[in-house]
């Protein structure tokens, strides 16, 4: 075994040495090839009407004064120039091979030596090859690789090679070790690993021998119309109807313009007329099969109809025409995101950004995907790139999520702020929102975001002010109204909270957040019937969470609808995440069924999990009170109100327990606090009235009892209390009046009250009807 191991070590060492030697030989061969053919490879500069460089590629001298390149390098240029070892000179596009992306340029006086052609029928798979071009505009460069395959096709097929090729090398040459031209590099296969396509030498020979004349240039648009500029503006503004009308006029004026048809297809896509958009895009491709934007707009229409496989084919065709184009990656990202493949969509967007790092829309879309996937730091970086680019050119028109908008510094700051809000970093969120407002103080989203950050920081007055500023700009924004209602609720301003949330629901009845807040606020005011109705409405427009179901069940318990409450709590038990109040609610349900001993363990379990939860202490205290364990009940209820001095229910329960224990002063003190916190809580007022009456303060007792009567005019216990309070003051007439009201509402109770009053020595009660 040891000898065998040594043998493998020796073999590995030999393979390593051979590989190193081959690499050194390849490097040497590449230098020789570059020295031989470099003077015959030129950079092709495409200039616009203003004489500025609008794009570039590469070309190879194939005959005296003639240069071959890819058509997509020169298409659309107002003029052309060649830059090479002999300097720079003008060139003209003279011939083409239609549908093969090969064009011939004439450059009179070009001194470079033509290269020899080597047809592909003499090539061998695995043969070393060398690509020479101008990648990314950095100057001529050489890369080496192997001939991977010879692809058959009509009329000339293609070569696949492993020599690395970058954007800007389109139209460059692929050479053998003797410097003979095998073909022109034309496409980078993004799905392969350093696998690139080459148009073979026999296609170049056909171009020289039988190339068709250059197609006539499209006539310039009439002086009164700047078709492309107007169309681009409408496209960026998502003005689809305007763009549709303009593009139709454009096609009428220039029926052979593929660009006009592409804009018409874009307008149809924007109007969701996907079948028409496909037909229009195919008309553009019939005019120019190598127009990458036509393939992209066709893909967008196919994506709109969920024909993803066909859309993928169109995107591949677009990428083959221009490997540096980021749009296919954007469209593929949208297709993947629609299919729920957010991670794959993000990968495509990262590729798009690498190909076009100056495009705000691509960074913006990447930020959205990063945020969707929970990558807050990456989202912040993407939005920061939008901010930087926007600061440099705040009026740049960009596309995002199928619509177009002005995205600059302000929008990037708004997006960054919301990322920080969702990551619960309110200090950083505040900084982003305030920086944005310094640039645009009329931005509703920034004021809304600032209000949310202030709420997270518990700076409620500033939060309310920010939301109010947002509403001054957008009075019918139901989302901002809901947010301000939440601030009012946090501050204990129930009336204002209810007013805002009801206004929000009038604007948009399906606002689930507003409906949930309405339900919670009515529950807190102890309007349990309204709370139950609000939760029922919430269930119609959204799926209630576990907390919703628990509070809904508690509302129904207060209304004595035990079966419905029990059904809701069973649903809540199956939900994730669970409600921290579930054990407390189940305990209340058992207590409502008079199963107090069974209820106590649930309250204990709730407190073991959440020992600072004031409401759980209150419910435990109430159960102990019902079991007549008054000292324990008072201790638990005092803990509840110490933990949350704003808990009205805790003060009511504590007051009731103190009253039962005959601690009337403490009972009155607790119940007075409850009434201040919850003026509409009628049970608190009734217990307070009872406490005052027991303390022989009948006038104070009536003050609170009459507040209950104003809401519930025929409530027998309250009518009885008022009658006795007058009797205690020897006001026989008023006592009789209230007893008669009680007798009309509940004769049996009235009879019992009469007997109790007589038994207590109040002889005047004998005059009351039996």
C-alpha positions in Angstrom: 0.0 0.0 0.0 2.8 2.4 0.8 4.4 1.7 -2.6 1.1 2.3 -4.3 0.6 5.6 -2.4 4.1 6.7 -3.5 3.2 5.9 -7.1 0.1 8.1 -6.9 2.1 10.9 -5.4 4.6 10.7 -8.2 1.8 10.7 -10.8 0.2 13.8 -9.2 3.5 15.6 -9.2 4.0 14.8 -12.9 0.5 16.0 -13.8 1.1 19.2 -11.9 4.4 19.8 -13.7 2.7 19.0 -17.1 -0.1 21.4 -16.4 2.3 24.2 -15.4 4.4 23.6 -18.5 1.2 23.8 -20.7 0.2 27.0 -19.0 3.6 28.5 -19.6 3.5 27.4 -23.3 -0.1 28.8 -23.7 1.1 32.2 -22.3 4.0 32.2 -24.6 1.8 31.3 -27.6 -0.7 34.0 -26.7 2.1 36.6 -26.7 3.3 35.5 -30.1 -0.3 35.5 -31.6 -1.0 39.0 -30.1 2.2 40.4 -31.5 1.4 39.0 -34.9 -2.3 40.0 -35.2 -2.6 42.9 -32.8 -2.0 45.6 -35.5 -4.9 44.0 -37.5 -7.4 44.3 -34.7 -9.1 47.7 -34.2 -11.5 49.4 -31.8 -14.8 50.4 -33.4 -16.2 53.6 -32.0 -20.0 54.3 -32.5 -20.7 58.1 -32.4 -24.0 59.9 -31.9 -25.2 62.9 -33.9 -23.3 65.2 -31.5 -20.0 63.4 -32.4 -19.8 61.8 -28.9 -18.9 58.1 -28.4 -22.2 56.2 -27.7 -20.8 52.7 -27.8 -17.8 50.6 -28.9 -16.7 47.2 -29.9 -13.9 45.5 -31.8 -13.2 44.7 -35.5 -10.6 42.8 -37.6 -9.0 43.9 -40.9 -10.0 41.1 -43.4 -9.1 42.8 -46.7 -7.2 46.0 -47.6 -9.2 48.9 -46.1 -12.0 46.6 -45.0 -12.9 45.7 -41.4 -15.4 43.0 -40.2 -17.3 43.5 -37.0 -20.7 42.6 -35.4 -23.7 44.6 -36.7 -25.0 45.3 -33.2 -21.8 47.3 -32.6 -22.5 49.8 -35.4 -26.3 49.7 -35.7 -27.9 53.0 -34.8 -24.6 55.0 -34.9 -24.6 58.4 -36.6 -21.0 57.9 -37.7 -18.1 55.5 -37.1 -14.4 55.8 -36.3 -11.7 53.1 -36.0 -8.9 53.3 -33.5 -5.8 51.1 -33.8 -2.1 50.9 -34.1 -2.1 53.2 -37.0 -4.1 55.9 -35.3 -7.8 56.9 -35.7 -9.8 57.3 -38.9 -13.4 57.4 -40.2 -15.2 54.3 -41.4 -18.5 53.6 -43.1 -20.8 50.6 -42.8 -21.0 49.1 -46.4 -22.2 45.5 -46.3 -23.9 42.9 -44.0 -25.1 39.3 -43.8 -28.7 39.7 -42.7 -29.6 37.6 -39.6 -26.0 36.6 -38.9 -24.8 39.8 -37.1 -21.8 40.3 -39.5 -21.1 43.7 -41.0 -18.3 45.1 -43.2 -16.8 48.5 -42.7 -14.8 50.5 -45.3 -11.9 52.6 -44.1 -10.0 54.0 -47.0 -6.3 54.5 -46.3 -6.3 52.0 -43.5 -2.7 50.7 -43.5 -3.2 47.6 -41.3 -2.3 44.2 -42.8 -5.3 41.9 -43.5 -5.4 38.6 -41.6 -5.7 35.2 -43.3 -8.9 33.2 -42.9 -9.1 29.6 -41.8 -12.4 27.8 -42.4 -13.9 25.7 -39.6 -13.9 22.5 -41.6 -10.1 22.3 -41.0 -10.4 22.7 -37.2 -10.1 20.1 -34.5 -12.0 20.0 -31.2 -9.6 20.9 -28.3 -7.3 23.0 -30.5 -5.9 26.1 -28.7 -7.5 29.4 -29.7 -6.8 33.0 -28.9 -9.3 35.9 -28.6 -8.0 39.4 -29.4 -10.3 42.4 -28.8 -11.0 45.5 -26.7 -12.8 44.2 -23.6 -14.6 46.8 -21.5 -12.8 49.6 -23.4 -9.5 49.1 -21.6 -7.5 48.6 -24.8 -6.5 45.5 -26.9 -6.1 42.4 -24.9 -5.6 38.7 -25.6 -7.1 35.6 -23.9 -6.5 31.9 -24.6 -8.7 28.8 -24.4 -9.8 25.8 -26.4 -12.1 25.1 -29.3 -15.0 23.5 -27.4 -17.4 22.6 -30.2 -18.3 23.3 -33.9 -22.0 23.9 -34.1 -23.8 23.0 -37.3 -26.3 25.5 -38.6 -27.6 27.3 -41.7 -26.0 28.9 -43.4 -22.7 28.9 -41.5 -23.1 27.6 -37.9 -21.0 28.8 -35.0 -18.0 27.9 -32.9 -18.0 27.5 -29.1 -14.7 28.3 -27.4 -13.5 28.6 -23.8 -11.4 31.7 -24.4 -12.7 34.4 -22.0 -14.5 37.3 -23.7 -15.9 40.5 -22.0 -18.3 43.2 -23.2 -16.6 45.4 -25.7 -14.9 42.4 -27.4 -17.9 42.0 -29.8 -16.5 41.9 -33.3 -13.0 40.9 -32.1 -11.0 38.1 -33.7 -10.5 34.5 -32.7 -7.2 33.2 -34.0 -5.2 29.9 -34.1 -1.6 29.6 -33.0 -0.4 30.8 -36.4 -2.5 34.0 -36.3 -5.1 32.8 -38.8 -8.6 34.2 -38.2 -11.1 31.5 -37.2 -14.0 33.9 -36.8 -15.4 36.9 -34.9 -16.4 36.7 -31.2 -20.1 37.6 -31.0 -21.7 36.4 -27.7 -21.0 35.5 -24.1 -23.0 32.6 -22.8 -23.9 33.7 -19.3 -25.2 30.3 -18.4 -22.0 28.6 -19.3 -18.6 28.7 -17.6 -16.3 30.8 -19.9 -18.2 29.4 -23.0 -18.5 31.9 -25.8 -19.8 31.9 -29.4 -17.9 32.8 -32.5 -19.1 33.4 -36.1 -16.8 31.2 -38.3 -14.4 32.3 -41.0 -16.6 31.0 -43.8 -19.2 33.5 -42.8 -16.6 36.2 -43.1 -15.7 34.9 -46.6 -19.3 35.0 -47.6 -19.6 38.6 -46.3 -16.6 39.6 -48.4 -17.9 37.7 -51.5 -21.6 38.1 -51.4 -22.5 40.6 -48.6 -25.7 42.5 -49.0 -25.6 46.3 -49.2 -26.2 48.0 -46.0 -29.9 48.6 -45.4 -31.0 52.1 -46.1 -30.8 54.3 -43.0 -34.1 55.0 -41.4 -35.2 58.5 -42.4 -34.7 61.0 -39.6 -37.9 61.9 -37.8 -39.6 65.1 -38.9 -38.1 68.2 -37.3 -41.3 68.8 -35.4 -41.2 65.4 -33.6 -38.4 63.9 -31.6 -39.9 60.4 -31.6 -37.5 58.6 -29.4 -37.1 61.3 -26.8 -40.8 61.8 -26.5 -41.4 58.0 -26.3 -38.7 57.6 -23.7 -40.2 60.3 -21.5 -43.7 58.7 -21.7 -42.2 55.3 -21.0 -40.4 56.6 -17.9 -43.6 58.3 -16.7 -45.6 55.1 -17.2 -47.9 57.2 -19.5 -49.0 54.1 -21.4 -52.0 55.6 -23.3 -49.9 58.6 -24.4 -47.1 56.3 -25.4 -49.5 54.0 -27.3 -50.8 56.9 -29.4 -47.4 58.4 -30.0 -45.9 55.0 -31.1 -48.8 54.4 -33.5 -48.0 57.7 -35.2 -44.3 56.8 -35.2 -45.0 53.5 -36.9 -47.1 55.2 -39.5 -44.4 57.8 -40.1 -41.5 55.1 -40.1 -43.1 51.7 -40.9 -39.6 50.0 -41.1 -38.5 51.4 -37.7 -38.0 48.4 -35.3 -37.5 50.9 -32.5 -40.9 52.4 -33.1 -42.5 49.0 -32.9 -40.6 48.2 -29.7 -42.0 51.3 -28.0 -45.5 50.4 -29.3 -45.0 46.9 -27.7 -43.9 48.5 -24.5 -47.0 50.6 -24.3 -49.2 47.5 -24.8 -47.3 45.7 -22.1 -47.9 48.7 -19.8 -51.6 48.3 -20.6 -51.5 44.6 -19.9 -52.4 43.9 -23.5 -49.8 41.1 -23.6 -51.0 39.2 -26.7 -50.9 42.4 -28.8 -47.5 43.3 -27.4 -46.1 39.9 -28.5 -47.4 40.4 -32.0 -45.9 43.9 -32.2 -42.5 42.7 -30.8 -42.4 39.9 -33.4 -43.0 42.5 -36.1 -40.0 44.4 -34.8 -37.9 41.2 -34.9 -39.0 40.5 -38.5 -37.4 43.8 -39.3 -34.3 43.3 -37.2 -33.8 39.8 -35.7 -30.7 41.0 -33.8 -32.5 43.9 -32.0 -31.9 42.9 -28.3 -34.6 45.3 -27.0 -37.2 43.6 -29.2 -36.4 40.2 -27.7 -36.6 41.8 -24.2 -40.0 43.4 -24.7 -41.3 40.1 -26.2 -40.1 38.3 -23.1 -41.9 40.9 -20.9 -45.1 40.2 -22.8 -44.7 36.4 -22.3 -44.0 36.9 -18.6 -47.2 38.9 -18.4 -49.1 35.8 -19.6 -47.1 33.5 -17.3 -45.5 31.7 -20.4 -42.2 31.6 -18.5 -40.5 28.9 -20.6 -41.0 30.9 -23.8 -40.0 34.1 -22.0 -36.8 32.4 -21.0 -36.0 31.6 -24.6 -36.6 35.2 -25.6 -34.3 36.4 -22.8 -31.6 34.1 -24.0 -31.9 35.5 -27.5 -31.7 39.0 -26.2 -28.5 38.2 -24.2 -27.0 36.6 -27.3 -27.4 39.8 -29.2 -25.8 42.0 -26.5 -24.2 40.2 -23.6 -23.6 43.5 -21.7 -27.4 44.3 -21.7 -28.8 44.2 -18.1 -32.4 44.3 -19.1 -32.8 40.5 -19.7 -31.6 40.0 -16.1 -34.1 42.5 -14.8 -36.9 40.8 -16.6 -35.8 37.3 -15.5 -35.6 38.6 -11.9 -39.2 39.8 -12.1 -40.3 36.5 -13.6 -38.6 34.6 -10.8 -40.0 36.9 -8.1 -43.5 36.4 -9.5 -42.9 32.7 -9.2 -41.9 33.0 -5.6 -38.2 32.4 -6.2 -37.0 35.5 -4.5 -33.4 34.2 -3.9 -32.9 33.4 -7.6 -34.4 36.8 -8.5 -31.9 38.5 -6.2 -29.1 36.7 -8.0 -30.3 37.9 -11.4 -30.6 41.5 -10.1 -27.0 41.3 -8.7 -25.9 40.3 -12.2 -27.9 43.2 -13.7 -26.3 45.7 -11.4 -22.8 44.4 -12.2 -23.6 44.9 -15.9 -25.1 48.4 -15.5 -23.9 49.8 -12.1 -25.1 53.3 -13.0 -28.8 52.5 -13.3 -30.8 53.6 -10.3 -33.7 51.3 -11.1 -31.6 48.2 -10.9 -30.2 49.2 -7.5 -33.7 50.1 -6.4 -35.1 46.7 -7.4 -32.2 44.9 -5.8 -32.8 46.8 -2.6 -36.5 45.6 -2.6 -35.4 42.0 -3.1 -32.8 42.2 -0.4 -35.4 43.6 2.0 -37.9 40.9 1.0 -35.3 38.3 1.9 -34.6 39.9 5.2 -31.1 41.1 4.3 -31.4 44.5 5.9 -27.7 45.5 5.5 -27.7 44.6 1.8 -30.9 46.5 1.3 -29.4 49.5 2.9 -26.3 49.3 0.7 -28.5 49.1 -2.4 -30.6 52.1 -1.4 -27.4 54.0 -0.5 -26.3 53.4 -4.1 -29.5 54.9 -5.4 -29.0 57.9 -3.1 -25.5 58.5 -4.4 -26.5 58.2 -8.0 -29.6 60.3 -7.4 -27.5 63.0 -5.7 -25.4 63.1 -8.9 -28.4 63.2 -11.2 -31.6 63.7 -9.3 -33.7 64.0 -12.5 -32.7 60.6 -13.9 -35.7 58.7 -15.1 -35.6 55.1 -14.2 -37.8 52.0 -14.2 -38.8 50.0 -11.2 -41.3 47.1 -10.7 -42.9 47.6 -14.0 -43.5 51.3 -13.5 -41.4 54.4 -14.0 -40.7 57.2 -11.6 -38.2 59.8 -10.6 -36.0 57.9 -8.2 -33.3 60.1 -6.7 -31.8 61.0 -3.4 -35.1 61.6 -1.7 -36.7 58.2 -2.6 -33.5 56.4 -1.7 -33.5 58.0 1.8 -37.2 57.1 2.2 -36.5 53.5 1.3 -33.5 53.4 3.6 -35.5 54.8 6.5 -38.2 52.2 6.1 -35.6 49.4 6.1 -34.3 50.8 9.4 -37.8 51.0 10.8 -38.5 47.3 9.9 -35.1 46.4 11.4 -36.2 48.3 14.6 -33.3 50.7 14.3 -35.4 53.9 14.9 -32.4 56.2 15.5 -30.9 55.4 12.1 -34.4 55.6 10.5 -35.0 59.1 12.0 -31.6 60.3 10.5 -32.6 59.0 7.0 -36.1 60.5 7.1 -34.9 63.9 8.4 -32.2 64.0 5.7 -34.8 63.3 3.1 -37.2 66.0 4.5 -34.4 68.5 4.3 -34.5 67.9 0.5 -38.3 67.6 0.1 -40.5 68.7 3.0 -43.7 67.9 1.0 -42.9 64.1 0.8 -45.8 62.3 2.5 -43.8 59.0 2.8 -41.0 60.7 4.6 -43.3 62.3 7.2 -45.2 59.0 7.6 -41.9 57.2 8.1 -40.6 59.8 10.6 -43.8 59.4 12.6 -43.3 55.7 12.7 -39.6 56.1 13.9 -40.8 58.5 16.6 -43.4 56.1 17.8 -40.7 53.4 18.1 -38.7 55.8 20.2 -41.8 56.5 22.3 -41.6 60.2 21.4 -45.3 60.3 20.9 -45.8 64.1 20.6 -43.3 64.2 17.7 -44.9 61.1 16.1 -48.3 62.8 16.2 -46.9 66.0 14.7 -45.2 64.0 11.8 -48.4 62.1 11.0 -50.3 65.4 11.1 -47.9 67.0 8.7 -48.3 64.0 6.4 -52.1 64.3 6.5 -51.9 68.0 5.7 -50.4 66.9 2.4 -52.6 63.8 1.9 -55.8 64.1 3.9 -57.2 60.9 2.5 -54.3 58.6 3.2 -55.9 55.9 5.3 -52.5 54.4 6.2 -51.3 57.6 7.9 -54.6 58.1 9.6 -54.3 54.6 11.1 -50.7 55.3 12.2 -51.8 58.5 14.0 -54.7 56.6 15.6 -52.1 54.1 17.0 -50.2 57.0 18.5 -53.4 58.4 20.1 -54.0 54.9 21.5 -50.5 54.7 22.9 -51.0 58.0 24.6 -54.4 56.9 26.1 -56.4 59.4 23.9 -59.1 56.9 23.1 -61.6 59.3 21.6 -59.0 60.7 19.1 -57.8 57.2 18.3 -61.3 56.1 17.5 -62.0 59.2 15.4 -58.9 58.6 13.3 -59.4 54.9 12.8 -63.1 55.4 11.8 -62.0 58.0 9.3 -59.5 55.6 7.9 -62.1 52.9 7.5 -64.5 55.3 5.8 -61.8 55.9 3.2 -60.9 52.2 2.8 -63.2 49.7 4.6 -60.7 46.8 3.9 -57.9 48.4 5.9 -57.1 45.4 8.2 -54.7 47.4 10.4 -57.4 50.0 11.1 -60.0 47.4 11.7 -57.8 45.6 14.2 -57.0 48.9 16.0 -60.8 49.7 16.1 -61.5 46.3 17.7 -58.7 46.8 20.3 -59.8 50.3 21.2 -63.5 49.4 21.7 -62.4 46.4 23.8 -60.2 48.7 26.0 -63.2 51.0 26.5 -65.2 47.9 27.6 -67.6 48.3 24.7 -67.5 44.5 24.3 -70.4 44.3 21.8 -68.7 46.8 19.5 -65.3 45.0 20.0 -66.8 41.6 19.0 -68.5 43.1 15.9 -65.2 44.8 14.9 -63.3 41.5 15.2 -65.9 39.7 13.2 -65.5 42.4 10.4 -61.7 41.9 10.7 -62.1 38.2 10.0 -64.0 39.1 6.8 -61.1 41.1 5.3 -58.0 39.4 6.8 -56.9 36.4 8.7 -57.0 37.1 12.5 -53.8 36.3 14.4 -53.7 34.5 17.7 -53.9 37.7 19.7 -57.0 38.8 17.7 -58.7 35.6 18.4 -57.9 35.8 22.2 -59.2 39.3 22.5 -62.3 38.5 20.4 -63.0 35.5 22.7 -62.6 37.8 25.8 -65.2 40.2 24.3 -67.6 37.3 23.8 -67.0 36.1 27.4 -68.0 39.5 28.6 -71.2 39.1 26.5 -71.8 35.7 28.1 -71.4 33.9 24.8 -69.2 31.1 26.2 -69.5 28.6 23.3 -68.4 31.1 20.7 -65.5 32.2 23.0 -64.5 28.6 23.5 -64.4 28.0 19.7 -62.2 31.0 19.1 -59.7 29.9 21.9 -59.5 26.5 20.3 -58.5 28.1 17.0 -56.0 30.3 18.8 -54.3 27.2 20.4 -53.5 25.9 16.9 -51.8 29.1 15.6 -48.2 30.1 15.4 -46.8 32.2 16.9 -49.0 31.6 19.9 -50.6 34.4 21.9 -48.9 35.2 25.2 -52.4 35.9 26.6 -53.8 32.5 25.7 -53.5 30.8 29.1 -55.0 33.9 30.7 -57.9 33.8 28.3 -58.5 30.1 28.9 -58.5 30.8 32.6 -61.1 33.5 32.1 -63.2 31.0 30.1 -63.2 28.5 32.9 -63.9 31.3 35.4 -67.0 32.3 33.4 -68.1 28.7 33.7 -67.6 28.9 37.5 -64.7 26.5 37.3 -62.5 28.8 39.4 -60.3 26.2 40.9 -59.5 24.9 37.3 -58.9 28.4 36.1 -56.2 29.3 38.6 -53.5 27.0 37.2 -53.9 28.7 33.8 -53.4 32.1 35.4 -50.4 30.8 37.2 -49.0 29.4 34.0 -49.5 32.7 32.2 -47.7 34.5 35.0 -44.8 32.0 35.0 -44.3 32.7 31.3 -44.8 36.5 31.6 -44.4 37.5 35.2 -44.7 41.2 34.4 -48.0 40.9 32.5 -50.4 43.1 34.5 -53.5 41.8 32.9 -52.7 38.2 34.0 -52.2 39.4 37.6 -55.6 41.1 37.4 -57.4 38.1 36.1 -55.7 35.9 38.7 -56.8 38.4 41.4 -60.3 38.4 40.2 -60.5 34.6 40.3 -59.2 34.6 43.9 -61.8 37.3 44.7 -64.5 35.0 43.4 -63.2 32.2 45.5 -63.4 34.6 48.5 -59.6 34.4 49.1 -59.6 38.2 49.7 -56.0 38.8 51.0 -54.5 36.8 48.1 -56.8 38.6 45.7 -55.9 42.0 46.9 -52.2 41.2 46.8 -52.4 40.0 43.2 -54.5 43.0 42.1 -52.1 45.5 43.8 -49.3 43.8 41.8 -51.3 44.3 38.6 -51.8 48.1 39.1 -48.2 48.5 40.2 -47.1 46.9 37.0 -49.5 49.0 34.9 -51.0 52.0 36.6 -53.1 52.6 33.4 -54.9 49.2 33.7 -58.5 50.3 34.4 -59.7 46.7 34.7 -57.1 46.1 37.4 -58.3 49.1 39.5 -61.9 48.0 39.1 -61.1 44.5 40.3 -59.0 45.8 43.2 -61.8 48.2 44.2 -64.3 45.4 44.2 -62.1 43.2 46.4 -61.4 46.0 48.8 -65.1 46.7 49.1 -65.8 43.1 49.9 -63.0 43.2 52.5 -64.8 46.3 54.0 -61.7 48.5 53.2 -64.0 51.2 51.9 -61.5 54.0 51.7 -59.1 51.9 49.7 -62.0 50.6 47.6 -63.1 54.2 46.8 -59.6 55.3 46.0 -59.1 52.4 43.5 -62.4 52.8 41.8 -62.0 56.6 41.4 -58.8 55.9 39.5 -60.6 53.3 37.4 -63.3 55.8 36.5 -60.7 58.4 35.5 -58.9 55.9 33.3 -62.1 54.4 31.8 -65.1 56.9 32.2 -67.3 54.6 30.0 -66.7 51.5 32.2 -70.1 51.3 33.8 -69.2 48.4 36.1 -66.5 50.6 37.7 -69.0 53.4 38.3 -71.5 50.9 39.8 -69.0 49.5 42.3 -67.9 53.0 43.2 -71.5 53.9 43.9 -71.8 50.9 46.1 -68.7 51.8 48.0 -69.9 55.3 48.6 -73.3 54.1 49.8 -71.6 51.6 52.2 -69.5 54.5 53.5 -72.8 56.4 54.1 -72.1 59.0 51.4 -75.4 58.6 49.5 -75.1 61.8 47.4 -71.7 60.6 46.0 -73.2 57.2 45.4 -76.0 58.7 43.4 -73.6 60.8 41.3 -72.0 57.7 39.9 -75.2 55.6 39.8 -77.0 58.2 37.8 -74.1 58.1 35.2 -74.8 54.5 34.8 -78.6 55.1 34.5 -77.9 57.6 31.7 -76.5 54.7 29.7 -78.6 51.8 31.0 -81.9 53.3 32.2 -83.6 50.1 33.4 -80.7 48.3 35.2 -82.3 47.0 38.4 -79.3 47.0 40.8 -78.6 50.6 40.0 -82.2 51.7 40.3 -82.3 49.9 43.7 -79.1 51.7 44.8 -80.5 55.1 44.0 -83.8 54.4 45.8 -81.9 53.3 49.0 -79.6 56.3 48.8 -82.6 58.6 48.9 -84.2 56.6 51.7 -80.9 56.9 53.7 -81.4 60.7 53.5 -85.0 60.3 54.5 -86.1 61.7 51.1 -89.2 59.5 51.0 -90.7 61.0 47.9 -87.6 60.5 45.7 -87.0 57.1 47.2 -90.5 56.1 46.2 -90.2 57.4 42.7 -87.0 55.3 42.1 -88.5 52.3 43.8 -91.5 52.5 41.4 -89.2 52.6 38.4 -87.5 49.5 39.9 -90.8 47.8 40.4 -91.8 48.5 36.7 -88.5 47.1 35.5 -88.1 44.1 37.9 -91.0 43.5 40.3 -89.3 40.6 42.1 -86.1 42.5 42.8 -88.2 45.5 43.9 -90.0 43.3 46.5 -86.7 42.0 47.9 -85.3 45.6 48.1 -88.4 46.6 50.1 -88.0 43.7 52.5 -84.3 44.4 53.0 -85.0 48.1 53.7 -87.7 47.3 56.2 -85.4 44.8 57.9 -82.7 47.5 58.1 -85.1 49.7 60.1 -86.1 52.0 57.2 -89.8 52.2 58.1 -90.7 54.4 55.1 -90.1 51.4 52.8 -93.3 50.0 54.1 -95.1 52.5 51.8 -93.5 50.9 48.7 -95.6 48.5 46.7 -94.9 44.8 47.4 
